[in-house]
Amino acid sequence: SLHENPKRKGENIMKITRRDFMKVAGVVGAAAALAGCSGMAPGAETATSTAASTAASAAGSVAAATGSMELSGPIQLTFAAQEVGTAAYNYAAALQSVMVGQLPSGSTIDITTTSPGGVGAPMVVNAGEECEIVMSNAGPAKWSYEKSPSEYDYGGCTEIACIAGGLGHDFINIMFTQKFVDATGYKTFEEVVANKYPVKMVIKKNGTLGELSAEKVCEALGITFDDIESWGGHVEKTGGDAIKSGLQDDLYDMTIDHIGKGQSNTTELCLTHDMFDVELNEDTRNKLCEMGYAPVTVEAGTWNKQDTDIETVGSQQCILVDANMDAAVAYNLTKAVCENKEALATAVASLEYFDPTIAGGSGYTGCPLHPGAKAYYEEMGYDCD
């Protein structure tokens, strides 16, 4: 682990198992999947009366335990991000600033640059492998939690939990070149698939959410990249600049990505080349939602010459923590995020879309909520299905 656990230095830190917490607080449903031993985050202390005081007043809900969510001593945590200057680092810095303000005096949250990005992020926080907090996306969190390593490269992460989702407005973006539309008459990807047209597709490299999203769109339509190749088409995987230039030069017919408004390469592409915005049909979108995405409307004017709204889906950013994190710590981190939206949106513009009232919903969390986060949402009367 990047952050040394004081327990290894022989410090006497009280341990409270999540099994005990759940028994006392009456946690049911999705939270019950988060079984296992839970301790304080490295360096943390908690009131010795936590379990005892809750036992006397539990009423079948995690919210019944919120009276014991007060922290009595400094907390030390590690938040894994990507390189300085990346969107992931900016998110982490904004969240760190509000989280520390909610924790006891002397607490620290160290930001590292060890996160592999949203797709692989569950791996580094699973059971506190390299950190206690990381940003991911709801889809990858769901796949990592539910699938085995043999089913999914980043699977087997059963010791992750979410404290808040819906932190952004990213979406699956599908575009055809106007030249392709004029030549074929196709305006939907469903038509391309139904006619097994030998389309030339260009997407992001393996391991990116853009590449995974393109794969999921194909899966929703019952095909694979190999099927496209078998029709005489081609799927090229490359970097963002090469995608932009290849479409500008009409070397490719289409692209599928997972991006947000203002993404530089797509913005430039639409300003310099005639592109056609593609909308997936409702059935395809519903299948993607079953896979872990959530509905998103791409408003008219998002891209140059986009005159109408486009209905699509997206996998929004979510905050994952070690499932063994103490409930009181998770509760206070959740409270900090949900009650400081204005400060967060000032630091990162896309956080303007964050809605605390739905941040605990399963469509935005990917994996189960941490019991401490669930306690906060229940206390506030917010969605936490």
C-alpha positions in Angstrom: 0.0 0.0 0.0 1.2 3.5 -0.7 -0.1 4.7 2.7 1.4 2.8 5.5 -1.2 1.5 8.0 -0.3 2.6 11.5 -1.6 -0.7 12.8 1.6 -2.3 11.4 3.6 0.1 13.7 1.8 -1.5 16.7 -0.6 1.4 17.4 -3.7 0.4 19.3 -6.5 1.2 16.9 -10.0 0.0 17.7 -11.5 -2.2 15.0 -15.2 -2.3 14.3 -16.3 -4.9 11.8 -18.9 -4.0 9.2 -20.7 -7.2 10.1 -21.2 -5.7 13.5 -22.2 -2.4 12.1 -24.7 -3.9 9.7 -26.1 -6.1 12.4 -26.7 -3.2 14.7 -28.0 -0.8 12.1 -30.2 -3.2 10.2 -28.6 -2.7 6.8 -30.4 -4.7 4.0 -30.4 -5.0 0.3 -27.4 -4.0 -1.7 -25.3 -3.0 1.3 -25.6 -6.6 2.6 -23.3 -7.6 -0.3 -20.4 -5.7 1.3 -19.6 -8.4 3.9 -16.3 -8.8 5.6 -14.1 -7.3 8.2 -13.9 -3.5 8.3 -11.5 -1.3 10.2 -10.6 2.4 10.5 -8.9 4.0 7.5 -5.2 4.3 8.1 -4.4 6.6 11.1 -8.1 7.0 12.0 -9.6 6.9 15.5 -13.3 6.6 16.4 -15.3 6.9 19.5 -15.2 3.6 21.5 -19.0 3.9 22.1 -19.8 3.6 18.3 -21.2 0.1 18.3 -22.6 0.2 21.8 -24.5 3.5 21.4 -26.0 2.3 18.2 -27.2 -1.0 19.6 -29.5 0.7 22.0 -31.3 2.7 19.4 -31.2 0.8 16.1 -34.5 0.8 14.3 -33.9 -1.3 11.2 -32.2 1.4 9.2 -28.7 2.6 8.8 -30.0 6.1 9.4 -30.7 5.1 13.0 -27.0 5.0 13.5 -26.2 8.5 12.3 -25.9 9.7 15.9 -22.6 7.8 16.2 -21.1 9.2 13.0 -19.0 11.8 14.8 -15.3 11.4 14.5 -13.1 12.0 17.5 -9.6 12.2 16.0 -7.6 12.9 12.9 -8.0 10.7 9.8 -5.3 10.0 7.3 -6.4 8.9 3.8 -4.9 8.5 0.3 -6.8 9.6 -2.8 -5.4 8.1 -6.0 -5.7 10.4 -9.1 -3.9 10.6 -12.4 -1.2 13.1 -13.5 -1.3 16.7 -12.5 -3.3 18.7 -15.1 -5.6 15.8 -16.0 -9.4 15.9 -15.4 -9.0 13.1 -12.9 -6.5 15.2 -10.9 -8.7 18.3 -11.0 -11.6 16.2 -9.6 -9.5 14.8 -6.9 -8.2 18.2 -5.8 -11.6 19.7 -5.7 -13.0 16.8 -3.7 -10.0 16.7 -1.3 -10.5 20.3 -0.4 -14.1 19.8 0.8 -13.5 16.4 2.3 -10.7 17.6 4.6 -12.9 20.4 5.8 -15.4 17.9 7.1 -12.8 15.8 9.0 -11.4 16.5 12.4 -8.5 18.9 12.8 -5.2 17.4 11.8 -6.7 15.1 9.2 -5.0 14.7 5.8 -6.0 13.3 2.4 -2.9 12.8 0.3 -3.3 12.8 -3.5 -1.2 10.4 -5.4 -0.9 10.0 -9.2 -1.2 6.2 -9.2 -4.7 5.8 -10.6 -4.9 3.9 -13.9 -8.0 5.8 -14.9 -11.7 5.2 -14.5 -11.7 1.7 -16.1 -8.9 0.2 -13.9 -9.5 2.4 -10.9 -11.5 -0.2 -8.9 -8.4 -2.3 -8.8 -6.3 0.2 -6.8 -9.0 0.8 -4.1 -10.2 -2.8 -3.8 -9.6 -3.7 -0.1 -7.4 -0.6 0.1 -4.8 -2.1 -2.3 -3.1 1.3 -3.0 -5.5 3.9 -1.7 -8.7 4.5 0.3 -10.4 6.8 -2.3 -10.4 6.9 -6.1 -12.6 8.3 -8.9 -14.1 5.8 -11.4 -17.2 5.5 -13.5 -20.4 3.7 -12.7 -20.1 1.2 -15.5 -16.6 0.1 -14.8 -17.4 0.0 -11.1 -20.3 -2.3 -11.8 -18.4 -4.6 -14.1 -15.4 -4.8 -11.7 -17.7 -5.6 -8.8 -20.0 -8.1 -10.5 -17.7 -9.9 -12.9 -14.8 -12.3 -12.2 -11.3 -11.7 -13.5 -11.9 -14.4 -16.2 -15.0 -12.5 -17.4 -13.5 -9.0 -17.3 -9.9 -7.9 -17.1 -10.6 -5.7 -14.1 -13.1 -8.0 -12.4 -13.0 -9.6 -8.9 -13.2 -6.3 -7.1 -15.6 -7.3 -4.4 -14.2 -5.0 -1.7 -15.1 -1.7 -3.2 -18.0 0.6 -2.3 -19.3 3.9 -3.6 -20.1 7.0 -1.6 -21.5 9.2 -4.4 -22.1 9.0 -8.2 -23.3 11.2 -11.0 -20.3 13.6 -10.8 -20.3 14.7 -14.3 -22.2 14.7 -17.6 -20.1 12.4 -19.9 -21.9 10.4 -22.6 -21.5 7.9 -25.4 -21.0 10.0 -28.5 -21.5 8.4 -31.9 -20.7 10.3 -35.1 -20.7 9.5 -38.8 -18.9 11.6 -41.4 -21.4 13.4 -43.6 -19.7 11.8 -46.6 -20.7 8.4 -45.2 -24.3 9.5 -44.7 -24.5 10.9 -48.2 -23.0 7.8 -49.8 -25.1 5.2 -47.8 -28.2 7.0 -46.6 -27.6 5.4 -43.2 -28.4 7.7 -40.2 -28.3 5.2 -37.4 -25.8 2.6 -36.2 -28.7 0.1 -36.0 -29.1 0.4 -39.8 -25.4 -0.3 -40.3 -25.6 -3.4 -38.2 -28.8 -4.7 -39.7 -27.3 -4.4 -43.2 -23.9 -5.7 -42.1 -22.3 -2.8 -43.9 -18.5 -2.9 -44.1 -18.1 0.2 -42.0 -14.7 1.7 -41.1 -14.8 2.6 -37.4 -12.1 4.4 -35.4 -12.1 4.3 -31.6 -9.9 4.8 -28.6 -7.2 2.4 -27.5 -7.8 -0.7 -25.3 -8.3 0.0 -21.7 -10.1 3.3 -22.2 -13.8 3.9 -21.4 -14.2 5.1 -25.0 -13.1 1.6 -26.3 -15.2 -0.2 -23.7 -18.2 1.9 -24.5 -17.9 1.1 -28.3 -17.7 -2.6 -27.3 -20.8 -2.2 -25.2 -22.8 -0.5 -27.9 -21.9 -3.4 -30.2 -22.8 -5.9 -27.5 -26.2 -4.2 -27.1 -26.8 -4.7 -30.8 -25.7 -8.4 -30.7 -22.4 -8.0 -32.5 -18.6 -7.8 -31.8 -15.8 -6.0 -33.5 -14.9 -9.3 -35.1 -18.3 -9.3 -36.8 -17.6 -5.9 -38.3 -14.3 -7.2 -39.6 -16.1 -10.3 -41.1 -18.4 -8.0 -43.1 -15.3 -6.5 -44.7 -15.2 -3.5 -42.4 -12.5 -2.5 -40.0 -12.2 -1.3 -36.4 -9.1 0.8 -35.8 -8.0 1.6 -32.2 -5.8 4.6 -31.7 -5.3 7.9 -29.9 -7.5 10.9 -29.9 -5.5 13.1 -32.3 -5.3 10.3 -34.8 -9.1 9.7 -34.5 -9.7 13.4 -35.3 -7.3 13.6 -38.3 -8.5 10.3 -39.7 -12.1 11.4 -39.7 -11.1 14.8 -41.1 -9.4 13.0 -44.0 -12.4 10.6 -44.5 -10.1 7.6 -43.8 -12.9 6.3 -41.5 -16.7 6.4 -41.6 -17.6 6.7 -37.9 -16.4 6.8 -34.3 -17.8 5.9 -30.9 -16.4 7.5 -27.8 -17.3 8.3 -24.2 -16.7 12.0 -23.6 -18.1 15.3 -22.3 -19.2 18.6 -23.7 -16.2 20.7 -24.9 -13.9 17.7 -25.4 -11.2 19.4 -27.5 -10.7 16.9 -30.4 -14.4 16.4 -31.0 -15.0 20.2 -30.8 -12.2 20.8 -33.4 -13.4 18.0 -35.6 -17.0 19.4 -35.8 -15.6 22.9 -36.6 -13.4 21.7 -39.4 -15.3 18.8 -41.0 -18.9 17.9 -41.7 -20.1 15.4 -39.2 -23.4 13.7 -38.5 -24.6 13.2 -34.9 -26.0 9.7 -34.4 -28.7 8.8 -31.9 -29.1 5.2 -30.7 -32.7 4.0 -30.6 -34.6 3.6 -27.3 -34.2 -0.2 -27.2 -30.4 0.0 -27.6 -30.2 2.7 -24.9 -32.3 0.6 -22.5 -29.9 -2.3 -23.0 -27.0 -0.1 -22.2 -28.7 1.1 -19.1 -29.0 -2.5 -18.0 -25.2 -2.8 -18.4 -24.5 0.1 -16.1 -25.1 3.3 -18.0 -27.6 6.0 -17.3 -29.7 8.2 -19.6 -28.1 11.5 -20.8 -29.4 14.2 -23.1 -26.8 15.9 -25.3 -28.3 19.4 -25.7 -28.5 21.0 -29.1 -25.5 23.1 -29.8 -23.1 20.9 -27.8 -21.2 20.3 -31.1 -21.0 22.6 -34.2 -24.1 22.3 -36.4 -25.9 20.0 -33.9 -29.4 21.5 -34.2 -31.4 19.0 -32.0 -31.0 17.3 -28.7 -29.5 13.8 -28.9 -30.7 11.1 -26.5 -27.9 8.8 -25.4 -26.4 7.2 -22.2 -23.4 7.8 -20.1 -21.3 6.3 -17.3 -20.8 9.2 -14.9 -17.9 9.6 -12.5 -18.3 8.1 -9.1 -16.3 8.1 -5.9 -15.1 4.7 -4.8 -13.7 3.8 -1.4 -12.3 0.7 0.2 -15.3 -1.3 1.3 -13.6 -1.8 4.7 -13.5 1.9 5.4 -15.1 2.8 8.8 -18.7 3.8 8.5 -18.2 7.1 10.3 -15.4 8.1 7.9 -17.5 7.2 4.8 -20.5 9.1 6.3 -18.5 12.3 6.7 -16.9 12.1 3.3 -20.3 11.7 1.7 -21.7 14.6 3.8 -18.8 16.8 2.6 -19.3 16.1 -1.0 -23.1 16.5 -1.0 -23.1 19.7 1.0 -20.5 21.5 -0.9 -21.8 21.4 -4.5 -21.2 25.1 -5.1 -17.6 24.9 -4.2 -17.1 21.8 -6.2 -18.7 23.3 -9.3 -16.6 26.4 -9.0 -13.5 24.2 -9.0 -14.6 21.9 -11.8 -17.3 23.1 -14.2 -18.8 19.7 -15.0 -19.6 19.2 -11.3 -22.4 21.6 -11.8 -24.4 18.5 -13.0 -23.9 16.8 -9.6 -27.2 16.2 -7.9 -26.9 15.0 -4.3 -30.5 13.9 -4.2 -29.8 11.1 -6.7 -26.1 10.5 -6.1 -26.8 7.3 -4.1 -29.0 5.7 -6.8 -27.8 2.4 -8.2 -27.8 3.9 -11.7 -25.0 6.2 -10.7 -23.0 4.2 -8.1 -22.2 1.1 -10.1 -21.3 -1.0 -7.1 -23.1 -1.0 -3.7 -23.2 2.0 -1.5 -20.9 2.0 1.6 -23.1 1.7 4.7 -21.8 5.0 6.0 -22.8 6.8 2.8 -26.2 5.0 2.9 -26.7 6.4 6.4 -26.2 9.9 5.1 -28.6 9.6 2.2 -31.3 8.0 4.3 -30.9 10.7 6.9 -31.4 13.4 4.2 -34.2 11.5 2.5 -32.3 11.1 -0.7 -32.5 8.2 -3.2 -30.2 5.3 -2.2 -31.8 2.3 -3.9 
